[in-house]
Amino acid sequence: MSRGCTFAINVKTVFNAPLGNPKKLAQAMKEKGIEASLDLKTKGVGYEDFPMLVKLSYLVFEFLPKSLVLKEPADLYSLYSPNECLPFFSDMPIIASFMSYDFPSYSFILGRRRNLLQDTPCSDINPLNVYRAVPLSDKVKLSAYVYSESGYFFPGERLKGGGRYVIRINRDKVLVLLSKNKSLMAVYDQNHINERLIEKGSYTVRIYTYKFRIWNFYFGLRFLACLPPVVVE
């Protein structure tokens, strides 16, 4: 059985910023299925990593139009595909509070993203392991592991002798890119993968969603998740 912890990183409250109600944060986390909020000094992707033009484009062409017709906008972070598989920060500060209202709200700050640390319960997170976190969008369930004669291994770990890399995602229309030593090795248009890893090397995975496909052309690609390297020694 594989355990897992879903968490947000560097969310601002009155404990580490001028504004932000911890009770409202806890309520928003419960609604979104996020189990913990961590305040860590670690490498990651925050809202300041997005150019201002990208933020404005998201606001004008994604957030406002869908909000006006009562549809849930895509997460801003789905527009970002990091070079490294790093955790996503939810570090946008609250800039104004009045009575029971915040701007922006914690629902907006948390968005549709979360970080997943596999094989680790939320009561036992080692900050050094956060580099193994898998950023996810929406409430997507993802399971990824390598099994071999010597046992089970998770993204970010090392194993000897190779094994089978199993990836399962609970949604359709996903495009999975498997790379070896930063060179593309295989592309899968499916949500269940069982790939044999034989040769030594560093294997990384990127996962995207798409709206539709025509032949080998995919339209509406959005970043969903990435998996830290599995290293076969």
VENJO-V647060 format. One record per residue. N is the residue number from 1. PHI is phi as a letter, one per 30 degrees, with the letter a starting at -180 (* if undefined). OMEGA is omega in whole degrees, -180 to 180 (* if undefined). BURIAL is + if it has 9 or more other ideal C-beta (glycine too) atoms within 8 Angstrom, else -. Layout:
# VENJO-V647060
N/PHI/OMEGA/BURIAL ; N/PHI/OMEGA/BURIAL
This chain:
# VENJO-V647060
1/*/180/- ; 2/c/174/+ ; 3/d/178/- ; 4/a/178/+ ; 5/b/175/+ ; 6/c/-173/+ ; 7/b/174/+ ; 8/c/-176/+ ; 9/b/171/+ ; 10/i/174/+ ; 11/d/-175/+ ; 12/d/172/+ ; 13/b/179/+ ; 14/d/179/- ; 15/d/180/- ; 16/b/180/- ; 17/a/-179/+ ; 18/d/-175/- ; 19/b/177/+ ; 20/k/-177/+ ; 21/d/-179/+ ; 22/e/179/+ ; 23/d/178/- ; 24/d/177/+ ; 25/d/-180/+ ; 26/d/179/- ; 27/d/-180/+ ; 28/d/179/+ ; 29/d/179/+ ; 30/d/180/- ; 31/d/-176/- ; 32/c/178/+ ; 33/i/177/- ; 34/c/-170/+ ; 35/d/-174/- ; 36/b/174/+ ; 37/b/-177/+ ; 38/c/175/+ ; 39/c/-171/- ; 40/b/171/- ; 41/c/-176/- ; 42/b/177/+ ; 43/d/179/- ; 44/a/-179/+ ; 45/c/179/+ ; 46/c/-176/- ; 47/d/179/+ ; 48/d/177/- ; 49/d/178/- ; 50/c/175/+ ; 51/e/-178/- ; 52/e/180/- ; 53/d/178/- ; 54/d/179/+ ; 55/d/179/+ ; 56/d/179/- ; 57/d/178/+ ; 58/d/-179/+ ; 59/d/-174/+ ; 60/d/-171/- ; 61/c/-179/- ; 62/b/-172/+ ; 63/d/-177/+ ; 64/d/-179/+ ; 65/e/-178/- ; 66/d/178/+ ; 67/d/-179/+ ; 68/d/179/- ; 69/c/175/- ; 70/i/172/- ; 71/c/-178/- ; 72/d/-180/- ; 73/d/172/- ; 74/d/180/+ ; 75/d/179/+ ; 76/e/-175/+ ; 77/d/176/+ ; 78/d/177/+ ; 79/d/-173/+ ; 80/c/176/+ ; 81/b/-173/- ; 82/d/176/- ; 83/d/174/- ; 84/c/176/- ; 85/d/-175/+ ; 86/c/175/+ ; 87/d/175/+ ; 88/c/175/+ ; 89/d/170/+ ; 90/c/-168/+ ; 91/c/176/+ ; 92/d/-177/- ; 93/d/170/- ; 94/d/-174/+ ; 95/c/179/- ; 96/a/176/- ; 97/b/177/+ ; 98/b/-178/- ; 99/h/-178/- ; 100/c/-177/- ; 101/c/176/- ; 102/b/173/+ ; 103/b/-10/- ; 104/d/-179/- ; 105/d/177/+ ; 106/d/177/+ ; 107/d/178/- ; 108/d/-178/- ; 109/d/180/+ ; 110/d/177/+ ; 111/h/179/+ ; 112/c/-178/+ ; 113/c/174/+ ; 114/a/176/+ ; 115/c/-179/+ ; 116/b/174/+ ; 117/c/-175/+ ; 118/d/178/+ ; 119/i/180/- ; 120/b/175/+ ; 121/d/-177/- ; 122/d/179/+ ; 123/d/-174/- ; 124/b/-180/- ; 125/c/172/+ ; 126/c/-177/- ; 127/e/180/- ; 128/d/-179/- ; 129/d/-177/+ ; 130/d/175/+ ; 131/d/178/+ ; 132/d/-177/+ ; 133/d/178/+ ; 134/c/177/+ ; 135/d/-179/+ ; 136/b/173/+ ; 137/c/178/+ ; 138/i/180/- ; 139/c/-178/- ; 140/d/176/+ ; 141/c/-179/- ; 142/b/177/+ ; 143/b/-179/+ ; 144/b/179/+ ; 145/a/174/+ ; 146/c/175/+ ; 147/c/-179/+ ; 148/b/180/+ ; 149/d/-178/- ; 150/c/176/- ; 151/k/-178/- ; 152/c/-180/- ; 153/b/-177/+ ; 154/c/179/+ ; 155/e/-177/+ ; 156/j/-178/+ ; 157/c/-179/+ ; 158/c/176/- ; 159/b/180/+ ; 160/c/173/- ; 161/i/178/- ; 162/i/-179/+ ; 163/l/179/+ ; 164/c/-180/+ ; 165/c/-178/+ ; 166/c/179/+ ; 167/b/177/+ ; 168/b/180/+ ; 169/b/-174/+ ; 170/c/175/- ; 171/a/-180/- ; 172/c/178/- ; 173/h/175/- ; 174/c/178/+ ; 175/b/-175/+ ; 176/c/180/+ ; 177/c/178/+ ; 178/c/-180/+ ; 179/c/175/+ ; 180/b/-177/+ ; 181/h/176/- ; 182/i/176/- ; 183/c/-177/- ; 184/d/-177/- ; 185/c/-178/- ; 186/a/177/- ; 187/b/-178/- ; 188/b/173/- ; 189/c/-177/- ; 190/a/-175/- ; 191/c/176/- ; 192/b/-176/- ; 193/b/176/+ ; 194/b/-173/- ; 195/c/179/- ; 196/d/176/- ; 197/c/-176/+ ; 198/c/-174/- ; 199/d/177/- ; 200/d/179/- ; 201/l/180/- ; 202/c/-175/+ ; 203/c/180/+ ; 204/b/-177/+ ; 205/b/171/+ ; 206/b/-177/+ ; 207/b/180/+ ; 208/b/168/+ ; 209/c/177/+ ; 210/b/-179/+ ; 211/d/179/- ; 212/a/-180/- ; 213/b/172/+ ; 214/b/-174/- ; 215/h/179/- ; 216/c/179/- ; 217/c/-178/- ; 218/c/-176/+ ; 219/c/180/+ ; 220/i/180/- ; 221/d/175/+ ; 222/b/179/+ ; 223/d/179/+ ; 224/c/-177/+ ; 225/a/172/+ ; 226/b/-180/+ ; 227/c/177/+ ; 228/e/-174/+ ; 229/d/164/+ ; 230/c/-174/+ ; 231/c/175/+ ; 232/c/-177/+ ; 233/c/*/-
